[in-house]
Amino acid sequence: MSALKELVEFVVQSMVDHPQEVAVSEVGYGAEVTMELSVAEGDMGRVIGSRGRTINAIRTIVQVLAVKQGKRATLELLEPEAEGN
């Protein structure tokens, strides 16, 4: 598991009500990585924060750590899947 993935999991699990439903996956290899974050539907607002400040702060931390590793990383927050359709 990469340091970027561990960092995102740790930060997000620390702030949500359902940490067991936090999932982070890495897409892409080499110098360009996209991280996909999914959380429980009830935790979306907590992760996004007021006017998106919380998710943007997490994205900034990820980008800084990626630059230190010589990579470029982006963090995408995935919408929860609708149940029962």
Protein Blocks (a to p, Z undefined) as FASTA:
>chain_A
ZZklmmmmmmmmmmmmblmlpccddedehjbccddddddfklmmmmnognhlmmmmmmmm
mmmmmmmnopacdddddddddehZZ
